[in-house]
Amino acid sequence: MFDCPPLFAQAVAPPARKLRIAGIGVGGMGGGNLTNMAAEEIVALCDVDHAYAGNTFAQFPAAKRYNDYREMFAKQGDIEAVMIATPDHTHALIAMAALNAGKHVYCQKPLTHDIYEARQLAKVAAAAKGCVAVMGNQYHSSAAARKIVDWVRAGVIGDVKRVVAWCSLKYRPFGHAGWSTLTNKPPVDSPPVPATLDWELWLGPAKSHAYHPTYHPARWRAWWDFGCGMMGDRGVHTLDASCWALGLTAPSSIERMSIEGANEFIHPEKSHVRYLFPARGKFPPLQLDWYSGECPAEVAEIAGGKPVGDDEGGAILIGSKGYISHGTYPAQQLSLQPASLMDSARQVKASMSDLRGSHESVWIAACKGYGPVSSDFGFAADLTELTHLGNLAIRLGGKIDWDAAACKATNRPEADALIRMPRRSGWELPA
């Protein structure tokens, strides 16, 4: 493996003024994000389940507490920036509200729940002058991700015509709990809603469902109505460096090659999706294969038996001279093969300076105006859209011909309802 610098360079002392941050969705990953922002002033915390958010509430006792982000924005005028870590189906609505209110935004991945949301949110962010909006794919700020970009663009591994990426994880029993292991259908029982949970607020724009603990907390990722499956969960991380280095935005087609254990309600246990990309500037046409639920046998064949990836997944960028591989995240298990290419790699001049501190601190520095933006909503929307396209193929089967300019699956009109999902009345996206 290549000796990579530390994940993030040593943090520098920020300006004395602290950024006033509100957290929305703070019971799970959001609590960890706020811990990385704790040197700032956490002025407000919002969560629809105050019991689930209890540990984060205790960590920041001075922060005002809310159930509804709309009430928080209306009542508390001192908020400068917002961290959003709610379930996928509410990301776009909250992020748009924050941007329209003039707040900086850190939104967890995947950026949105469907393609239409991703495009609209990118437009709103582009128009929100002075607002720094980034997605929480934290390894985008790593030195390793930048190294992969520079190596590929400098031609260290030659022409790249193939990428293989995978996630070995499954949602059992994480998402398919108890009864759903047998049925893979929504539950029919209706246990009482916990007193600490506002279920209607949790549902937000999603179609109405009776409360059930298989949805909240955490298991929502496996359900199409709320989450984006393994592609949205891990694909956004594992495909990040490849998409960035190779300029992968709009494929010409996406095809489901195989699938196991899925239906209209729930994400599959295993899937294989193939993207075909046209030539892009100096880059030739490319085939990208994504596998979830297993590491495919072809990975060992490509690597000639050498260890690649990690226990959770990885990616291999295959060039005419050799390959670059990494683990689930670009900063893990980074390798350049054959070893003879290392001399060429060491001669590549870094095109981007190493960022300082965590992804969250990089965002904070940008909000204060003294650092670059990492994974802005423009890049994040394109990356998220790619994962949504994979999910289109997973859900519809067969091959999808994609017209990016028209935002249409030209041979599959039934895809329209998934490209722009219906929303409950009262939860429409703002113009």
Secondary structure by P-SEA (a helix, b strand, c coil): cccccccccccccccccccbbbbcccccaaaaaaaaaccccccbbbbcccccaaaaaaacccccccccaaaaaaccccccbbbbbccccaaaaaaaaaaaabbbbbccccccccaaaaaaaaaaaaacccbbbbccccccccaaaaaaaaaaaacccccccbbbbbbcccccccccccccccccccccccccccccccccccccccccccccccccccccccccccccccccccccccaaaaaaaaccccccccccccccccccccccccbbbbbbbccccccccbbbbbbcccccaaaaaaacccccccccccccccccccccccccccccccccccccaaaaaaacccccccccccaaaaaaaaaaccccccccaaaaaaaaaaaaaaaaaaacccbbbbcccccccccccccccccbbbbcccccccc
